[in-house]
Amino acid sequence: MANSQALTAAEIEDWLDEELDAALSLRRTSHAAAVSLASLARDQQDFARHWIAIVAKTNPELAFHLANRAADGLKRMTQDDTEAWIIQAMDVYDKMGLYPAIAALGAVEAFATARAERGRAVTLEDVGPMLELFLQALSGRRLRLEVGEHAFTDTTRLFLPASIACRPTRAENLRLYKAMAAHLWAQTWFGTFPGRDPERLVTCCHAFPDPDYACALFHALETIRLDACLARELPGLYRELRALHDRPPAAQAWRPWIARLETADATVDATYDALTALYGEPIPEPRPYQGVLDGGAVAAALAERIEQERVALQNALKKLLAGKMPPPPGQDERRFAAGKEQSDHSETTLLLDGEQLATPPDVRALMQSITQDLGDIPDEYLVPAGDGGYAPESVKKAEDVWKGTYHEEGAFLYNEWDYKRQHYRKEWCVLREIDVHPVDEPFVAETLRKYAGLSARLRKTFEALRGEHAVQRRQKHGDEIDFDALIEGYVDLHSGRELQDGLFLRNKRLARNIAVMFMVDMSGSTKGWINDAERESLVLLCEALEILGDRYAIYGFSGITRKRCEMYRVKRFDEPYNKDVRARITGIKPQDYTRMGVAIRHLCGILKGVEARTKLLVTLSDGKPDDYDGYRGEYGIEDTRQALLEAKRDGIHAFCITIDTDARDYLPHMYGAANYALIDDVRKLPLKVSDIYRHLTS
């Protein structure tokens, strides 16, 4: 049984001196912290010491400040709330450094007050996924949600408060979150910031003697116009906005302008007219969901996105022209045009030489984003990039903008599990997607010749899988007699019971509904035999899966440190197995390290977006998780295991195929005893991978 006797100040000071040695000096001792901790009950002392020891492993200086404030936190809050306060400070340390983290520990009173309100409070972390689905269901480009001190948008991202607790109930605070998000979306959708003049708001407001007042007046007037737009387009949502506050009668000077702003044909030009006319008038109290305007952030985001999307579209058109027929006689080159829109927000179509072109989803999304900013697609955007104008890095960045992933130069940010803290490091890993550089060599053809016999056997096996049938028993009509049912019926008949009419068997073809993601280790340790075997395995798999018809994608992973995690696109789900994919498989080559957790989280996110009854994540790897910055040993294994648990919760079945002879020491813990296969000879890898896949999906 644990000792319930509280520790004395001297005992605690001895312990602190040893634990915080790196942060102490002759003039800076642990005495004051020990005295404060001695006033606590023993269970609170043990709790404080546990967390001080954990924080000291991250930064002794931060642990010293925690030791001095832990008693205050435990006297104000429960242990659960105190733990949340410490974890928040550690998250701040991870993202911003030591001094902001010390400040976060110093704000114990404010944190305690916020936690006291948590019964009615709603956090963005909790409701973010729901709000993202809500925004996705509206229209327009996908908007990334991020935490901000105030609610505002730069037209690429929506910034919302980390938590809301100003309303008396949780339901009302959730409604306020939803109203804020909807109002910011309306700014991007109903033309508050026209892309043809990104600087308009800043320029206009600075033309008045008081630019801040002019911006606030413009915001109040534009809110009236946007509310009217929402009332017409989304009346149910508008009713939720109206329920959030009572609106007093408008001032006499405002009334004619309100009537004009609420008409169906009112644009942001009407708001600027009203700004000029009403400058100097008192501004009504802001509506609770109104947030703020940041004209500078909008101008910067608009200008950057417009140029990036122009480059992206021109390069996309260049790709669409590849393999097309030459231009008609008398025409120098094939010409693109944008189809006429039926309404302001209908989808723009792409024409090639006057005929509508089947446009890939990514290009449609890009065109929609351009139209949303500019009202249409300018003619100069519809000129394909020339040979000298292709800039892959620019294209990647531009694509990330309209996919809603643009942050830190087009990166995805992911949490990482710290098993020592038993909490996530928030947005700790920075991941970018990169296309594997295609290589024009006869590797695929040579592989098919090398494994001609195996390939034929795999083809036969997978064709049999494709043609599997399920037998339905006791049918009224069918292909043959169900003898079990017939015998039972015979017994019933002779026993005087009624004969059942389900006496037949029916063969029903099984419909396969599988999506599989292959995650290929491209770390430096795969150099040589292993890299060749991985590529040969992928060739044989692709050939077999083309027969089977299962949807599949292939991504490689590697990187170095948490700030440069890289996913290498080999084949997307919506991409056919063609010469480009074969060239990328040929181009797979060893890179850096093996940070597996972030790779699993990213690929599971892609898998979650695929409609399939069965979803598989199959990893081909030669070793355990490892990276240059301490992501090795127990830390890397536990983060990978946590990522796999997240995948399991999302209904994704993970399986690992490895050639690491030490795999039995860690893979059962990560994947489970039945969810991995160890291949003891790298030369057997191509022979086994397809066979393992057949067993996984049959």
Disulfide bonds with the S-S distance in Angstrom:
none
